[in-house]
Amino acid sequence: MAPNPRVSKAFRAMKDIGISEDKTKPVLKKLLKLYDKNWELIEEENYRVLADAIFDEEDSKVVEEKKCQNSQVEDFGEDVQGPDEPERPLKRLRLRGQETQVDGMALKKPKLEEDAFPETSSQQQMQLSGPKRSETGPSSSRRVDKGKEPVSPRVVTRVKKSSLEKSSAAVRIKEPGAESGVKNSIARASGSLALLKPKDEPITDDAFTNELPIAAIHPDSSRKDHSIANDSVRKADGQVAQVSYPSNGSNKGDGMETSSCKRITGSELATVMEELHPNLEIASSPLGEVKISLCCDSTFGRPDFRMPSRDAVIKYMEEKCLQSYKIIDPTFSVMKLLSDMCECFLELGTDSPDEQQEGSISRVPLLDVMESSDPMDSPGTVANEGNLNLPTSVNEPVNTISDGELAPQVPRMVESSSVSNHQTIHETSKSSKEIPNGHSEYEARKEFDNLEPANPQNLMVVSQSQQATDELSCSHDVVDIAKGEERVQISWVNEINKEHPPFFHYIPRSLIFQNAFVNFSLSMIGNDNCCQSCFGNCLTSSVPCACARETGDKYAYTPEGLVKEDFLDEWTSLARESQGNHQFYCKECPLERSKNDDCLEPCKGHLERKLIKECWSKCGCNKHCGNRVVQRGVTCKLQVFFTSEGKGWGLRTLENLPKGTFVCEYAGEILTISEMYHRKVQSTKNGEHTDPVLLDGFWNKEGPLKEEKALCLDATNFGNVARFINHRCFDANLVDIAVEIETPDHHNYHLALFTTRKIDAMEELTWDYGIDFDDLDHHVKPFLCQCGSKFCRNMKRSSSRCI
Ligand SMILES: C[S@@+](CC[C@H](N)C(=O)[O-])C[C@H]1O[C@@H](n2cnc3c(N)ncnc32)[C@H](O)[C@@H]1O
């Protein structure tokens, strides 16, 4: 029979690298058997597998030469028979210090650290002929490859390129037989690895990875170590994982077979895996039961990969999250996210199915359209019962709301163990209505109260089926739209229609978005900008402290916490006259600059502001100092309500407010003007609009502003109760005052809203947006003003509604 041309070709290829036909023949025969005569696998990468196997054979002192000597080139037909079906080396174990054989063909048994490997015969021998298997001894220096890739083409290429010598972390491959007695054919010292190879040509450690025998890893299913199956090995000491050597053809799936397993401990496996694919542990559950780690498999084409530090990865990832996913919370932490993920993983993985079911219900705030006329069900009443002194004679929201037609939906939390999926429990005072699990409703509420002390009125159990998921996500707690973020609850009510307030995230303080530059560092605050030597309450001091300098060495607040009348009147009239006198014009206006037009238009003017400087953490006074008002947050009783004049939602006070009262600050995302325009374009495309508020009161003071310092506030997605305050031309009952607290750098400040006059309970709160209704290019999109003021600047359109 004419010699098989493929066989001849294989001989030639081996000859080219100095391997004789004699040596090639038996190995090739075995390989053909091993691969079910799949020549492609053998020919791949210039016969690398064949060369590998020959070197392995050479290295091994247990080659059964007889089997090979009788073989002939002509035997390479379709009917090659072998005594045993060997394993595919695709899934070989790569263990250092171990002799591994497949059908008499020794797989590599590199050993790196002799000391770490007591050379017992059982440890050295890992006979894997057919179903044979043996225990490996414990080792801290084993390597396992997941064995899905036979060998990388790069290795062969590199073997031929002697010029690719690397000094560090290089793999040194030695001539077969050159150290015939050396079983530990891989030596590793100070990051360099050595294993047998025909020529003394160093290759990279990537090549080393590919040179090693490949292992199949099978998780011990009884121990549920799924991470190992997924290539993510946990270093759970003492755990047993299995390394399997599938018998020929028996495994059609991933090649793993539990029946032919080599047991090694979890920690050994982890070490082996880690050395082959070093893992970078990123996060874990608190007790370390669940861990997230990263590894880069350099066999998949990144020989240049070097393990970065965990800090570098986290930092980079956080930057990416902030930029790519528009996460705006500057306190966002990838670490926290990943740790939470570990916890969730553990929780879901360890809960019984029943618990999981209940958990998934109970952790979602459920809503219900309130049907009960029980006054305790009424959000208005709940608000009243809490701390809102609602004059029912004015509006009678209790009656209105208890009408099922008009009542807004109440999201209420439910304690997981208290109820089943479809129970509906309407909150009723502290009655002891039994609920099916034996808990009284009161007990259930008490349990929940313990979980949510900030919002004790928050309990209601409702039918999950009544609310679609998207509805849930758009819901606000009628009792407290601020979700406990403020010192007082802020209810919402709709007496006009069934609309809900728009979805947004409630934040009590502004948050910085991306590159908006706001430096809160204490080092930024020099001694001149605070009152370090003060004590107690600055307002009682005979000499005004440094913090009063901005207001002409007078404190802006009265001991009652109101803005002093003279200041207030001055600032109110400044704001009201803002259309003319107290305007400044930037040389290069950030607003115009960010429009990206071809030519810069001249600045249209900004209101010149005065500042209130409050004492803060670096000051010597205490937290109750009278020069700290805005930083304490909302204290008035407020309510979000649906206006009847066509302005949408609005904000009103539920109590009388004296003149000069701080109501709230305008909180939102602190954006650069560039981002503001970017959003404007996006929202216009989506048919939405944003109403940003400029922090432009001091733009002219700093000369041409750097882009990251020209800022504004956007409360569209993240904001506080101020986002509901409607505009009123000229005679609004609130005025916005710039208040500096943390930063002495005027480009950022708190925009605080104070009452311009005494306001009665139930009056709507309004402020003048400073909008120019004739400027269609204004950063606030003009609307048909329904403010009702006789000074309305949008008279042409709204004159009929003026009062
Ligand atoms: C900051 S939001 C105020 C809350 C808003 N009404 C809502 O429903 O969410 C500003 C938007 O409210 C509306 N708005 C505010 N003042 C208004 C007024 N005087 N007349 C008509 N619409 C007004 C405009 O649509 C404006 O874009």
The ligand as an SDF file (V2000), in Angstrom:
LIG
                    3D

 27 29  0  0  0  0  0  0  0  0999 V2000
  -39.6310   72.7340   37.5400 C   0  0  0  0  0  0  0  0  0  0  0  0
  -41.0340   72.1590   36.7530 S   0  0  0  0  0  0  0  0  0  0  0  0
  -42.2660   72.4860   37.9240 C   0  0  0  0  0  0  0  0  0  0  0  0
  -43.0960   71.2750   38.2050 C   0  0  0  0  0  0  0  0  0  0  0  0
  -43.9900   70.8910   37.1110 C   0  0  0  0  0  0  0  0  0  0  0  0
  -45.1800   71.7150   37.1150 N   0  0  0  0  0  0  0  0  0  0  0  0
  -44.3680   69.4450   37.1530 C   0  0  0  0  0  0  0  0  0  0  0  0
  -45.4950   69.0960   36.9240 O   0  0  0  0  0  0  0  0  0  0  0  0
  -43.4770   68.6250   37.3780 O   0  0  0  0  0  0  0  0  0  0  0  0
  -41.2190   73.3800   35.5230 C   0  0  0  0  0  0  0  0  0  0  0  0
  -42.2910   73.0810   34.5600 C   0  0  0  0  0  0  0  0  0  0  0  0
  -43.5450   73.2950   35.1600 O   0  0  0  0  0  0  0  0  0  0  0  0
  -44.4240   73.9820   34.2700 C   0  0  0  0  0  0  0  0  0  0  0  0
  -44.6630   75.3050   34.8040 N   0  0  0  0  0  0  0  0  0  0  0  0
  -43.9940   75.9020   35.7970 C   0  0  0  0  0  0  0  0  0  0  0  0
  -44.5010   77.1030   36.0270 N   0  0  0  0  0  0  0  0  0  0  0  0
  -45.5030   77.2760   35.1800 C   0  0  0  0  0  0  0  0  0  0  0  0
  -46.3750   78.3340   34.9130 C   0  0  0  0  0  0  0  0  0  0  0  0
  -46.3130   79.4510   35.5820 N   0  0  0  0  0  0  0  0  0  0  0  0
  -47.2610   78.1660   33.9550 N   0  0  0  0  0  0  0  0  0  0  0  0
  -47.3420   77.0370   33.2520 C   0  0  0  0  0  0  0  0  0  0  0  0
  -46.5440   76.0050   33.4440 N   0  0  0  0  0  0  0  0  0  0  0  0
  -45.6180   76.1220   34.3940 C   0  0  0  0  0  0  0  0  0  0  0  0
  -43.6860   74.0930   32.9610 C   0  0  0  0  0  0  0  0  0  0  0  0
  -44.0120   72.9970   32.1730 O   0  0  0  0  0  0  0  0  0  0  0  0
  -42.2520   73.9940   33.3610 C   0  0  0  0  0  0  0  0  0  0  0  0
  -41.4660   73.4850   32.3360 O   0  0  0  0  0  0  0  0  0  0  0  0
  1  2  1  0
  2  3  1  0
  2 10  1  0
  3  4  1  0
  4  5  1  0
  5  6  1  0
  5  7  1  0
  7  8  2  0
  7  9  1  0
 10 11  1  0
 11 12  1  0
 11 26  1  0
 12 13  1  0
 13 14  1  0
 13 24  1  0
 14 15  1  0
 14 23  1  0
 15 16  2  0
 16 17  1  0
 17 18  1  0
 17 23  2  0
 18 19  1  0
 18 20  2  0
 20 21  1  0
 21 22  2  0
 22 23  1  0
 24 25  1  0
 24 26  1  0
 26 27  1  0
M  CHG  2   2   1   9  -1
M  END
$$$$
